Amino acid sequence: MAKKATEKSASRPLEAGEVVVLRDRRERRYRVKLKPGGEYHTHMGPLSHDDLIGHEEGGFVATTKGNKFLVLRPTLTEAVQELPRHSQVIYSKDLGAILMHGDIFPGARVLEIGLGSGATSSALLRAIGQGGSLVTYEVREEVIEGAKRNIAELVADPSNHTVQLRDAYEEGISEQGLDRIVMDVPEPWRLVERAAGALRPGGILLSYLPTVLQVHQLGMALQEERRFQLPETVELLERPWHVTKQSIRPEHRMIAHTGFITTARRCEPAPAWGKPVVETVAVEAVEAEADPLT
Ligand SMILES: C[S@@+](CC[C@H](N)C(=O)[O-])C[C@H]1O[C@@H](n2cnc3c(N)ncnc32)[C@H](O)[C@@H]1O
């Protein structure tokens, strides 16, 4: 069986069954799944799959008319953009931020709510590695098979991923002692109390939302649930740049808005803090020591 693009770091030749991306001289992209005996027809002449199989990634191949293409395996960012999708996938800039703000680490026990097309699941699986586990709840049965196919394309061995057909709003969360919960559903505030019950102390709840009204409603629910502390919301803007010898400027187009990432830490219920007690004498002594003029 062909190894997937994401599987190994060592350099190895392209194999039958792999997806590769060809780039012409203008950097236009052509996605090809390699099949022994196959032929890819381009406006610059046909290209034999057999010439690609066994070729090194990062090299150039020529059509029968002599036109050259650069050949590379797709990165996860490229692959996510091209996934067959049943719902809005999370863009790679936000996937990267989810992994960092959610502090997704190798070996983590993660619950994801909202499978969609499986882009987020794939990024989570890559980050937790084989030592971690990912459970994903999804309410729409019809999206599950397609998402699993997408994940199988992007992740070398997704055997530590379980998908459950489940309405999290109605049926709640069964997992306990979780390190992280990642939610991409429209009404995450309905799950805040149950997420607090399922996360271990110090665990992180992360929610991805497209509108500020949703962020506000989630923020209010987090404030009410005393087991969550340190709520934070971030938005990332990614502006691509055009860089050539003659001209360096932002690209004319950028994606203006995708979504907001909100996180909070699962802690003990907040105590009534009371009035701070200040040791006045000790503080003065320290200040006097620190200032050489006194
Ligand atoms: C925007 S999509 C998630 C996209 C996903 N993050 C990705 O990168 O492909 C939201 C998904 O949440 C699912 N969903 C909505 N409400 C849900 C619920 N109560 N329980 C479980 N899944 C739910 C929807 O069916 C949909 O597939």
The ligand as a Tripos MOL2 file, in Angstrom:
@<TRIPOS>MOLECULE
LIG
   27    29     1     0     0
SMALL
NO_CHARGES

@<TRIPOS>ATOM
      1 C1        -18.5270   23.7120   10.5870 C.3       1 LIG1
      2 S1        -18.6800   21.9940   10.6940 S.3       1 LIG1
      3 C2        -17.1470   21.4610   11.3880 C.3       1 LIG1
      4 C3        -16.0330   21.5360   10.3870 C.3       1 LIG1
      5 C4        -14.7560   20.8850   10.8910 C.3       1 LIG1
      6 N1        -14.1910   21.6420   11.9790 N.3       1 LIG1
      7 C5        -13.7550   20.7480    9.7590 C.2       1 LIG1
      8 O1        -12.6540   21.3290    9.8540 O.co2     1 LIG1
      9 O2        -14.0490   20.0620    8.7700 O.co2     1 LIG1
     10 C6        -19.7590   21.7660   12.0450 C.3       1 LIG1
     11 C7        -20.1720   20.3170   12.2230 C.3       1 LIG1
     12 O3        -20.7800   20.1860   13.5120 O.3       1 LIG1
     13 C8        -21.8580   19.2930   13.4030 C.3       1 LIG1
     14 N2        -22.7660   19.5610   14.5450 N.ar      1 LIG1
     15 C9        -23.6140   20.6030   14.7010 C.ar      1 LIG1
     16 N3        -24.2720   20.5010   15.8550 N.ar      1 LIG1
     17 C10       -23.8260   19.3730   16.4670 C.ar      1 LIG1
     18 C11       -24.1370   18.7100   17.6920 C.ar      1 LIG1
     19 N4        -25.0810   19.1880   18.5120 N.pl3     1 LIG1
     20 N5        -23.4830   17.5690   18.0150 N.ar      1 LIG1
     21 C12       -22.5460   17.0580   17.1840 C.ar      1 LIG1
     22 N6        -22.2260   17.6240   15.9840 N.ar      1 LIG1
     23 C13       -22.8450   18.7720   15.6330 C.ar      1 LIG1
     24 C14       -22.4480   19.6220   12.0370 C.3       1 LIG1
     25 O4        -23.2410   18.5730   11.5510 O.3       1 LIG1
     26 C15       -21.1910   19.8650   11.2130 C.3       1 LIG1
     27 O5        -20.7610   18.7010   10.5680 O.3       1 LIG1
@<TRIPOS>BOND
     1     1     2 1
     2     2     3 1
     3     2    10 1
     4     3     4 1
     5     4     5 1
     6     5     6 1
     7     5     7 1
     8     7     8 2
     9     7     9 1
    10    10    11 1
    11    11    12 1
    12    11    26 1
    13    12    13 1
    14    13    14 1
    15    13    24 1
    16    14    15 ar
    17    14    23 ar
    18    15    16 ar
    19    16    17 ar
    20    17    18 ar
    21    17    23 ar
    22    18    19 1
    23    18    20 ar
    24    20    21 ar
    25    21    22 ar
    26    22    23 ar
    27    24    25 1
    28    24    26 1
    29    26    27 1
@<TRIPOS>SUBSTRUCTURE
     1 LIG1         1 GROUP 0 **** ****
